[in-house]
Amino acid sequence: MTKNNLREQIEECREKMITLSYTNDLTSEAVISSSVKLDQLLNEYQRYTQ
C-alpha cells in the first residue's frame, strides 16, 4: 500500500465516520466501528512515515 493510497483511505474513513455520526449516537456500534477502523489506518500511516 502506498502512502497516498493510505492517506485516501484515511480521508474516506473519516468522512464515513462523520456522516454516520449525523444519524447515529456517537456510542453506536456503527460509529465506534468506523472510529476503530480510522484508528487502525492512522496507526498504520504513522508506522509507514517513521
C-alpha positions as CSV (number, residue, x, y, z in Angstrom):
1,M,0.0,0.0,0.0
2,T,1.4,3.4,-1.0
3,K,1.5,6.4,1.3
4,N,-1.0,8.3,-0.9
5,N,-3.4,5.3,-1.0
6,L,-3.3,5.1,2.8
7,R,-4.0,8.8,3.1
8,E,-7.0,8.4,0.7
9,Q,-8.4,5.6,2.8
10,I,-7.9,7.7,6.0
11,E,-9.9,10.5,4.5
12,E,-12.7,8.2,3.2
13,C,-13.0,6.5,6.6
14,R,-13.0,9.9,8.4
15,E,-15.8,11.2,6.1
16,K,-17.8,8.0,6.7
17,M,-17.5,8.3,10.4
18,I,-18.6,11.9,10.4
19,T,-21.6,11.0,8.2
20,L,-22.5,8.1,10.5
21,S,-22.4,10.5,13.5
22,Y,-25.1,12.6,11.9
23,T,-27.6,9.8,12.0
24,N,-26.3,7.7,14.9
25,D,-25.3,8.3,18.5
26,L,-21.6,8.6,19.0
27,T,-21.6,5.5,21.1
28,S,-23.4,3.4,18.4
29,E,-21.8,0.3,17.0
30,A,-21.6,1.9,13.6
31,V,-19.7,5.0,14.7
32,I,-17.4,3.1,17.1
33,S,-16.6,0.5,14.4
34,S,-15.7,3.3,12.0
35,S,-13.6,5.0,14.6
36,V,-11.7,1.8,15.3
37,K,-11.0,1.4,11.6
38,L,-9.8,5.0,11.4
39,D,-7.5,4.5,14.4
40,Q,-6.0,1.4,12.7
41,L,-5.4,3.3,9.5
42,L,-3.8,6.2,11.3
43,N,-1.6,3.9,13.2
44,E,-0.5,2.2,10.0
45,Y,0.2,5.6,8.4
46,Q,2.2,6.6,11.4
47,R,4.3,3.4,11.2
48,Y,4.7,4.0,7.5
49,T,6.1,7.5,8.0
50,Q,8.5,6.8,10.8
